[in-house]
């Protein structure tokens, strides 16, 4: 030992053991008291749980909510063994709350660990398919239709689409301080814009807003385009925020599409081409060139006066979503082969020598066509005719007979053809309404766009006779009367009217048991397509805001599938996509193109099985669904 003032010197033999850890909490002491006798109290350590656990607390699930709004109730008793996979909630030992803090194992819950009970059967994928929760979910998931969760206030990219076709009000009386600001805000809220202007910066057409409102915007667009043209690098498109700008230059005209609907550049460019074709159908290409050669600053609004609603109805069909424009194909009225053959024969038998093309159309669907052997009508030309007849409303509102000079750009963009149009009166189809050549139809007044452009309940029947001879009105009128008489005599006109009134079939009648909500099928050889009714999933017969949004949502999905399959350097043949609100499938072969949409929970195997059923149906019904060859002379 050292002196008290000197530091101690420790050796191995002098080391003392470390002090003991604090004892656990005393629950009870042996021998009853803590008094005398010098007896030492015996501590009782709280028992640990018999099995390890990764849970902070035991989770018992009694109710499970499904996407379709239904609920499932399950029994998860604490002493049970858990789910069928063998991983369940650990036994619940009855320990006091004082012991819980010391006895409970606390671990972070990693995504790779399995949660207890029936909760595991829902979030650990393949491990627990046989649990009650999983089985009930699987039995109900296929019944969830696509876009069931669509709401006007929270639709991805489509909020406010129900007001897309509302007109922007005219300027109020002077003195309204914020009038221009409100109108500009309404214009900016539109999701799709089309602008046409000349290379000199003169505004020609805008779908939304009067030209005075957007004149400055067109000036900016013209400046940007001219800058790139001066650099020998034409501007094709650019993105600003969530909007895509696509520019097409056609001679002295600039066409601009501004879209926030997620369409590809090629799709927007094809829509601009259709607007250009609409202008050529009125002016012809030589006339358009001559106007700007002599006066580059010409205001083209005057030569196009009266055709604004044709451009607007075409633009609105693109905004709504046009399967015909997307696929570049026509839709035909479904008829038996023998019935269509009888109609073609009547058409050919009564043919005038001055006829170039003859068409019968019902509700925007082609019924019959007769043509020269070496000529055929391009789908883009037929789209212009159908837009004029069934979408803009100008020809139908005129009534009776119409004699219209028309350029079909895909056939010949340098000259006019002459089109005789007459709508059949189903009560008295043989009675012509006039005996003199009618004047050209009056300028078509602006009217609200038809929000039901995908509806199939239009049963109006029209006969269209096209001739290169401008003096052939009486010949074509006589032919129309004879064809009407023959079709009425054979009962073919009543068959056409009944088929048009019936509309498109539903998917359930095409492929019973298939869990597909909608599809598009295109015959590539015939350049024609078919599709089912929008009812009931997309409300084809209604114009409510939610139905309008659901139909645009459907067409947006088709646009995305089409863009992916036809992207440059893409060699996709089959594409299956799953989203939070829908599942979709695209399938392309040399024979057909097929696109379909189903609920978000449908499996790929079930969707493929349904697609096969529909494709087999289309092959069996090919001669009813499509016009193969038509009448040739």
C-alpha positions in Angstrom: 0.0 0.0 0.0 1.2 3.6 -0.7 0.8 6.8 1.3 -2.5 8.5 1.1 -1.1 11.4 -1.0 0.5 9.3 -3.6 -1.6 7.9 -6.5 -2.5 4.3 -6.2 -0.6 1.7 -8.2 -2.9 -1.0 -9.5 -1.8 -4.5 -10.3 -3.6 -7.4 -11.9 -4.4 -8.9 -8.5 -5.8 -5.6 -7.2 -8.4 -5.1 -10.1 -11.9 -5.2 -8.9 -14.9 -6.5 -10.9 -17.1 -3.8 -12.5 -20.2 -2.8 -10.6 -23.4 -4.8 -11.5 -26.0 -3.4 -13.9 -29.0 -1.9 -12.3 -31.6 -4.6 -11.6 -34.9 -4.8 -13.4 -37.9 -3.4 -11.7 -38.9 -5.3 -8.5 -42.2 -7.0 -8.9 -42.3 -8.8 -5.5 -39.8 -9.6 -2.8 -39.3 -12.9 -1.0 -40.2 -13.2 2.6 -42.6 -10.5 2.7 -41.0 -7.3 4.0 -38.0 -5.3 3.5 -37.4 -5.1 7.3 -34.8 -6.7 9.5 -33.1 -10.0 9.6 -30.6 -8.8 7.0 -32.4 -11.0 4.5 -31.7 -10.0 0.8 -34.6 -9.4 -1.5 -34.9 -11.7 -4.4 -35.7 -10.0 -7.7 -38.1 -11.5 -10.2 -37.3 -10.6 -13.8 -40.2 -10.0 -16.2 -40.5 -12.9 -18.6 -39.8 -12.2 -22.3 -42.2 -13.1 -25.0 -42.0 -16.7 -26.1 -41.4 -15.8 -29.8 -39.6 -13.0 -31.5 -41.6 -10.4 -33.5 -40.8 -7.7 -36.0 -43.9 -5.7 -35.2 -44.1 -2.7 -33.0 -47.6 -3.6 -32.2 -49.9 -6.4 -33.1 -52.1 -5.5 -36.1 -55.6 -6.9 -36.4 -57.5 -6.2 -39.5 -61.3 -6.4 -39.4 -62.3 -4.4 -42.5 -60.8 -4.0 -45.9 -62.0 -1.5 -48.5 -61.9 -2.3 -52.2 -61.5 0.1 -55.1 -65.1 -0.4 -56.2 -66.3 0.8 -52.8 -67.2 -2.6 -51.3 -65.8 -3.8 -48.0 -64.6 -7.2 -46.7 -64.5 -8.3 -43.1 -62.0 -10.9 -41.8 -61.4 -12.7 -38.5 -57.8 -12.3 -37.1 -57.8 -13.7 -33.6 -54.6 -13.1 -31.6 -54.0 -16.7 -30.8 -54.5 -18.0 -34.3 -51.7 -19.1 -36.6 -52.1 -16.3 -39.1 -52.6 -16.6 -42.8 -52.3 -19.6 -45.0 -48.7 -18.8 -45.8 -47.6 -19.5 -42.2 -46.6 -15.9 -41.4 -49.2 -14.5 -39.0 -49.6 -12.3 -36.0 -47.5 -13.6 -33.0 -49.5 -14.9 -30.0 -50.7 -12.1 -27.8 -49.3 -12.7 -24.3 -51.2 -10.9 -21.6 -48.5 -8.9 -19.9 -48.9 -5.7 -18.0 -48.3 -2.4 -19.6 -45.3 -1.9 -17.3 -43.6 -4.9 -18.8 -44.4 -4.1 -22.4 -41.6 -1.5 -22.8 -39.0 -3.9 -21.6 -40.2 -7.1 -23.2 -41.2 -5.8 -26.7 -38.7 -6.2 -29.6 -38.6 -3.0 -31.5 -37.3 -3.1 -35.1 -37.6 -0.8 -38.1 -40.2 -2.3 -40.5 -38.4 -2.8 -43.8 -40.2 -3.2 -47.1 -38.7 -6.7 -47.4 -40.2 -8.0 -44.2 -43.6 -9.5 -44.0 -46.3 -7.7 -42.0 -48.4 -9.8 -39.7 -51.8 -11.3 -40.3 -54.0 -10.7 -43.4 -52.2 -7.5 -44.1 -49.4 -9.6 -45.5 -51.6 -11.2 -48.0 -52.3 -7.9 -49.6 -48.9 -6.3 -49.9 -46.4 -9.2 -50.2 -47.4 -10.3 -53.7 -47.1 -13.9 -54.5 -46.6 -15.2 -51.0 -50.1 -15.1 -49.7 -52.5 -15.6 -52.6 -54.7 -18.1 -50.7 -55.6 -15.8 -47.7 -59.3 -14.7 -47.4 -58.4 -11.1 -48.1 -56.6 -12.0 -51.3 -59.3 -14.3 -52.6 -62.0 -11.7 -52.0 -59.9 -9.0 -53.6 -59.2 -11.2 -56.7 -62.9 -12.0 -57.0 -63.9 -8.4 -57.2 -61.0 -6.7 -58.9 -62.0 -7.6 -62.4 -65.3 -5.8 -62.0 -63.7 -2.4 -61.6 -64.2 -0.6 -64.9 -61.5 1.8 -66.4 -61.4 5.4 -65.2 -63.9 4.7 -62.4 -62.0 7.2 -60.3 -62.2 10.0 -62.8 -63.3 13.2 -61.1 -63.6 16.6 -62.6 -61.5 18.3 -59.9 -58.6 15.8 -60.0 -58.2 14.3 -63.4 -54.6 13.9 -64.6 -54.2 16.6 -67.2 -57.9 16.9 -67.9 -59.2 19.2 -65.1 -61.6 21.7 -66.7 -61.9 19.7 -70.0 -65.7 19.8 -69.6 -65.5 23.5 -70.4 -63.1 23.1 -73.4 -65.8 23.8 -76.0 -67.4 26.8 -74.2 -67.2 29.9 -76.3 -65.1 32.8 -75.1 -67.5 35.8 -74.6 -67.4 38.8 -76.8 -65.8 42.0 -75.5 -68.2 43.8 -73.1 -69.1 47.5 -73.3 -66.3 49.9 -72.8 -65.6 50.6 -69.2 -65.2 47.0 -68.0 -61.8 47.2 -66.4 -60.9 43.5 -66.3 -62.8 42.3 -69.3 -59.8 41.7 -71.5 -57.9 40.0 -68.7 -60.8 37.6 -68.1 -61.1 36.7 -71.8 -57.3 36.1 -72.0 -57.5 33.9 -68.9 -60.3 31.9 -70.5 -58.3 31.5 -73.7 -55.3 30.3 -71.8 -57.4 27.7 -70.0 -58.2 25.8 -73.2 -56.2 22.6 -73.6 -56.1 22.6 -77.3 -55.5 25.4 -79.8 -55.3 25.5 -83.5 -54.0 28.6 -85.3 -53.5 29.4 -89.0 -51.6 32.5 -90.2 -49.8 33.6 -93.3 -46.1 34.0 -93.7 -46.6 37.7 -93.6 -48.1 37.4 -90.1 -51.7 37.9 -91.1 -54.1 35.9 -88.8 -56.4 33.6 -90.7 -58.1 31.3 -88.2 -58.1 30.4 -84.5 -60.3 27.9 -82.9 -60.7 29.8 -79.6 -61.1 33.5 -79.3 -61.6 36.2 -81.9 -58.6 37.2 -83.9 -58.4 40.5 -82.1 -57.9 38.8 -78.8 -55.0 36.6 -80.0 -53.4 38.9 -82.6 -50.4 39.6 -80.5 -49.9 35.9 -79.8 -49.9 35.1 -83.5 -47.4 37.8 -84.0 -45.0 36.1 -81.5 -45.5 32.7 -83.2 -44.8 34.2 -86.6 -41.6 35.9 -85.3 -40.3 32.6 -83.8 -41.0 30.7 -87.0 -39.4 33.3 -89.2 -36.3 33.4 -87.1 -35.7 29.7 -87.6 -36.5 29.9 -91.3 -33.9 32.6 -91.7 -31.4 30.3 -90.2 -32.2 27.6 -92.7 -33.5 25.3 -89.9 -37.3 25.2 -90.0 -38.9 25.0 -86.6 -41.0 21.8 -86.2 -42.0 22.0 -82.6 -41.1 22.9 -79.0 -42.4 22.4 -75.5 -43.3 25.2 -73.1 -44.4 24.1 -69.7 -46.9 21.3 -70.1 -47.9 22.4 -73.6 -46.5 21.0 -76.8 -46.3 23.3 -79.9 -46.2 21.7 -83.3 -45.7 23.8 -86.5 -46.4 22.8 -90.1 -45.5 25.0 -93.0 -47.5 24.6 -96.2 -46.4 27.1 -98.8 -47.4 30.6 -97.6 -49.4 29.3 -94.6 -48.3 28.4 -91.1 -50.3 25.9 -89.1 -49.8 25.7 -85.3 -51.2 23.2 -82.9 -50.9 23.8 -79.1 -51.9 20.8 -77.0 -51.8 19.8 -73.4 -53.5 16.5 -74.0 -50.4 14.4 -74.4 -50.5 13.7 -78.2 -47.4 13.0 -80.2 -45.9 15.3 -82.7 -46.9 13.0 -85.6 -50.5 12.9 -84.4 -50.7 16.7 -84.1 -49.0 17.1 -87.5 -51.6 14.8 -89.2 -54.4 17.0 -87.6 -52.8 20.1 -89.1 -52.6 18.4 -92.5 -56.3 17.7 -92.2 -57.0 21.4 -91.6 -54.8 22.3 -94.6 -56.8 19.8 -96.7 -60.0 21.5 -95.5 -58.7 24.9 -96.8 -57.7 23.3 -100.1 -61.1 21.8 -100.5 -62.5 25.3 -100.7 -59.8 27.1 -102.7 -57.7 24.5 -104.5 -53.9 24.7 -104.5 -53.4 26.8 -107.6 -55.8 29.4 -106.4 -54.1 29.6 -103.0 -50.7 30.0 -104.6 -51.9 32.7 -107.0 -53.4 34.7 -104.2 -50.1 35.0 -102.3 -47.9 35.3 -105.4 -49.5 38.5 -106.4 -50.2 39.9 -102.9 -48.2 38.2 -100.1 -50.0 40.2 -97.4 -53.5 39.1 -98.5 -56.0 38.6 -95.8 -57.3 35.0 -96.5 -60.2 35.4 -94.2 -62.4 36.8 -96.9 -61.9 34.0 -99.5 -62.6 31.5 -96.6 -65.6 33.4 -95.3 -68.4 31.0 -94.4 -66.2 27.9 -93.9 -65.0 28.7 -90.3 -67.4 26.2 -88.8 -66.0 23.5 -91.1 -62.5 24.1 -89.7 -64.0 24.3 -86.1 -65.9 21.1 -86.3 -62.9 19.3 -87.7 -60.7 20.8 -84.9 -63.2 19.9 -82.3 -63.4 16.3 -83.5 -59.6 16.1 -83.0 -59.9 17.6 -79.5 -62.6 15.2 -78.5 -60.7 12.4 -80.0 -61.4 10.9 -83.4 -60.7 7.2 -84.0 -61.0 7.7 -87.7 -58.3 10.4 -87.7 -56.1 8.5 -85.3 -56.2 5.3 -87.4 -56.4 7.0 -90.8 -59.4 4.7 -91.6 -63.1 4.7 -92.2 -65.9 3.2 -90.2 -68.6 1.2 -92.2 -72.1 0.3 -91.3 -72.4 -3.3 -90.3 -74.6 -5.2 -92.8 -74.9 -8.7 -94.2 -72.9 -9.4 -97.3 -75.9 -10.2 -99.3 -77.6 -7.0 -98.3 -74.6 -4.8 -99.2 -74.3 -6.7 -102.5 -77.9 -5.9 -103.3 -77.4 -2.2 -102.5 -74.3 -2.1 -104.7 -76.1 -3.7 -107.6 -79.0 -1.2 -107.4 -76.4 1.6 -107.4 -74.5 0.2 -110.4 -77.7 -0.5 -112.3 -78.9 3.1 -112.1 -75.5 4.7 -112.6 -75.3 7.8 -114.7 -72.6 8.2 -117.3 -71.5 11.4 -115.7 -70.9 9.8 -112.3 -67.4 9.6 -110.9 -68.1 8.3 -107.4 -71.3 7.3 -105.6 -71.7 6.9 -101.9 -74.4 6.0 -99.5 -73.7 7.1 -95.9 -75.7 6.5 -92.7 -74.8 8.4 -89.5 -71.3 9.0 -90.6 -70.7 5.4 -91.5 -70.1 4.2 -95.1 -72.8 1.9 -96.4 -71.9 1.5 -100.1 -69.5 3.0 -102.6 -69.2 2.6 -106.4 -66.1 3.8 -108.2 -64.1 3.5 -111.4 -61.9 0.5 -111.6 -58.6 2.4 -111.4 -59.6 5.0 -108.9 -60.4 5.0 -105.2 -61.3 7.7 -102.7 -58.7 8.4 -100.1 -59.8 8.3 -96.4 -58.8 11.9 -95.9 -61.1 13.0 -98.7 -64.0 11.0 -97.3 -63.3 12.6 -93.8 -63.7 16.0 -95.3 -67.0 15.0 -96.9 -68.3 13.4 -93.7 -67.2 16.4 -91.7 -69.2 18.7 -94.0 -72.3 16.5 -93.9 -72.5 15.2 -90.4 -70.3 17.3 -88.1 -70.7 20.9 -89.1 -74.5 20.7 -89.6 -74.4 23.2 -92.5 -75.6 20.8 -95.2 -78.2 19.1 -93.1 -79.6 22.4 -91.9 -80.0 23.4 -95.6 -82.3 20.5 -96.2 -83.5 19.2 -99.6 -80.8 18.8 -102.2 -77.3 20.5 -102.3 -75.0 21.1 -105.3 -71.5 21.8 -104.0 -68.3 22.5 -105.8 -65.6 20.7 -103.9 -61.9 20.0 -104.2 -60.8 16.6 -103.0 -57.1 17.2 -102.4 -55.9 13.6 -102.2 -57.6 12.9 -105.5 -56.7 16.1 -107.3 -55.7 19.3 -105.5 -55.8 21.5 -108.6 -59.4 21.4 -109.6 -63.0 21.1 -108.5 -65.5 18.2 -108.5 -69.2 18.7 -108.1 -71.0 17.0 -105.4 -74.8 16.3 -105.3 -76.0 15.6 -101.8 -79.5 14.5 -100.8 -80.7 13.2 -97.4 -83.3 10.4 -97.7 -86.7 11.1 -96.1 -87.4 7.8 -94.5 -91.1 8.5 -94.6 -91.1 9.3 -98.3 -87.6 8.6 -99.7 -88.7 8.8 -103.4 -90.0 12.3 -103.3 -87.3 14.8 -104.3 -87.7 18.2 -102.7 -86.9 20.4 -105.7 -86.7 20.4 -109.4 -84.2 23.2 -109.9 -80.5 23.2 -109.2 -80.2 24.7 -105.7 -77.8 27.5 -105.1 -74.7 26.8 -103.0 -75.6 26.4 -99.3 -75.5 29.6 -97.4 -72.5 30.5 -95.2 -72.5 28.1 -92.3 -73.2 29.8 -89.0 -71.0 29.1 -86.0 -72.6 26.7 -83.6 -71.5 24.7 -80.6 -69.4 21.7 -81.4 -71.1 18.3 -81.2 -69.8 16.8 -77.9 -71.2 13.5 -79.0 -68.9 13.0 -82.0 -68.3 9.4 -80.9 -72.0 8.7 -80.4 -73.6 6.1 -82.7 -77.3 7.0 -82.6 -77.4 9.2 -85.8 -79.5 7.4 -88.3 -79.7 10.0 -91.1 -79.1 8.5 -94.5 -77.5 10.5 -97.3 -76.7 9.8 -101.0 -73.6 11.5 -102.4 -73.0 11.6 -106.1 -69.7 13.2 -107.4 -69.1 14.2 -111.0 -66.4 16.2 -112.8 -69.1 17.9 -114.9 -70.5 21.0 -113.4 -73.6 20.7 -115.7 -74.6 17.3 -114.5 -77.0 18.3 -111.8 -80.1 16.9 -113.5 -78.4 13.7 -114.5 -77.4 13.0 -110.9 -80.8 14.0 -109.6 -82.5 11.5 -111.9 -80.1 8.9 -110.8 -80.8 9.6 -107.1 -84.6 9.2 -107.7 -84.1 5.9 -109.4 -81.8 4.6 -106.7 -84.2 5.6 -104.0 -87.1 3.9 -105.8 -85.1 0.7 -106.2 -83.8 0.6 -102.6 -87.3 1.2 -101.3 -88.7 -1.5 -103.6 -86.2 -4.1 -102.4 -86.5 -3.1 -98.7 -82.8 -2.1 -98.6 -83.5 1.4 -97.4 -85.4 0.1 -94.4 -82.5 -2.3 -93.6 -80.0 0.6 -93.7 -82.2 2.7 -91.5 -82.6 -0.2 -89.0 -78.9 -0.9 -88.9 -78.0 2.7 -88.4 -80.6 3.1 -85.6 -79.3 0.0 -83.9 -75.8 1.5 -83.6 -72.6 -0.2 -82.6 -72.8 -3.5 -80.7 -71.6 -3.8 -77.1 -68.5 -5.7 -76.1 -70.6 -8.2 -74.1 -72.4 -9.2 -77.3 -69.3 -9.5 -79.4 -67.2 -11.6 -76.9 -69.3 -12.9 -74.0 -67.3 -13.2 -70.9 -64.4 -10.9 -72.1 -63.5 -8.4 -69.5 -62.6 -5.7 -72.0 -64.4 -2.4 -71.9 -63.6 -1.0 -75.3 -61.5 -1.7 -78.4 -60.5 -0.4 -81.8 -59.9 -2.9 -84.6 -58.4 -1.7 -88.0 -58.3 -3.8 -91.1 -55.1 -2.7 -92.7 -55.8 -4.1 -96.1 -59.2 -2.4 -96.3 -58.2 0.8 -94.5 -61.4 0.5 -92.4 -62.0 0.1 -88.7 -64.7 -1.0 -86.2 -65.4 -0.3 -82.6 -68.1 -1.2 -80.0 -70.6 1.1 -78.4 -69.3 3.5 -75.7 -72.1 2.3 -73.5 -72.1 1.5 -70.7 -68.5 2.1 -69.6 -68.1 5.5 -71.2 -71.7 6.8 -71.5 -71.9 7.1 -75.3 -75.4 8.4 -75.1 -74.8 11.2 -72.7 -73.1 14.6 -72.8 -72.5 15.0 -69.1 -69.2 16.5 -68.0 -67.9 13.3 -66.4 -68.8 11.3 -69.5 -67.1 13.9 -71.7 -63.9 13.6 -69.6 -64.1 9.8 -69.6 -64.3 9.6 -73.4 -61.4 12.0 -73.8 -59.5 9.9 -71.2 -60.2 6.8 -73.4 -59.0 8.5 -76.6 -55.9 9.8 -74.8 -55.0 6.2 -73.9 -55.5 5.1 -77.5 -53.3 8.0 -78.6 -50.5 6.9 -76.3 -50.7 3.3 -77.4 -50.7 4.3 -81.1 -47.8 6.7 -80.6 -45.7 4.0 -78.8 -46.4 1.3 -81.5 -45.7 3.7 -84.4 -42.8 5.6 -83.0 -39.8 6.0 -85.2 -37.4 3.1 -85.0 -39.9 1.2 -82.9 -40.4 -2.5 -83.8 -43.1 -3.3 -81.2 -45.7 -5.9 -82.1 -47.4 -6.3 -78.8 -47.6 -3.7 -75.9 -49.3 -4.2 -72.6 -49.6 -1.2 -70.2 -51.0 -1.1 -66.7 -51.9 2.2 -65.0 -53.6 3.2 -61.8 -57.0 3.6 -63.6 -56.9 1.3 -66.6 -55.0 -1.5 -68.4 -54.5 -1.4 -72.1 -53.2 -3.7 -74.9 -51.9 -2.9 -78.4 -51.3 -5.6 -81.0 -50.1 -5.0 -84.6 -49.7 -7.6 -87.4 -49.6 -7.2 -91.2 -53.3 -7.9 -91.3 -54.7 -5.8 -88.4 -54.1 -3.2 -85.7 -55.9 -3.8 -82.4 -56.1 -1.6 -79.3 -58.2 -2.3 -76.2 -58.8 -1.0 -72.7 -59.9 -2.8 -69.6 -60.1 -2.2 -65.8 -56.8 -1.6 -63.9 -56.9 -4.9 -62.1 -57.4 -7.3 -65.0 -54.4 -9.7 -65.6 -52.5 -9.8 -68.8 -53.6 -13.4 -69.4 -57.3 -12.5 -69.1 -56.9 -9.5 -71.3 -55.1 -11.4 -74.0 -57.8 -14.1 -73.9 -60.5 -11.4 -74.4 -58.5 -9.8 -77.2 -58.3 -13.1 -79.0 -62.0 -13.5 -78.8 -62.6 -10.1 -80.3 -60.1 -10.6 -83.1 -61.6 -14.0 -84.0 -65.0 -12.3 -84.1 -63.7 -9.6 -86.4 -62.3 -12.2 -88.8 -65.6 -14.1 -88.9 -67.6 -10.9 -89.5 -65.1 -9.3 -91.9 -67.5 -9.2 -94.8 -70.2 -7.6 -92.7 -67.9 -5.1 -90.9 -66.0 -3.9 -93.9 -66.6 -3.0 -97.5 -64.3 -5.2 -99.5 -63.8 -3.9 -103.0 -67.2 -2.2 -103.3 -69.0 -1.7 -106.6 -66.6 -1.2 -109.5 -67.5 0.0 -113.0 
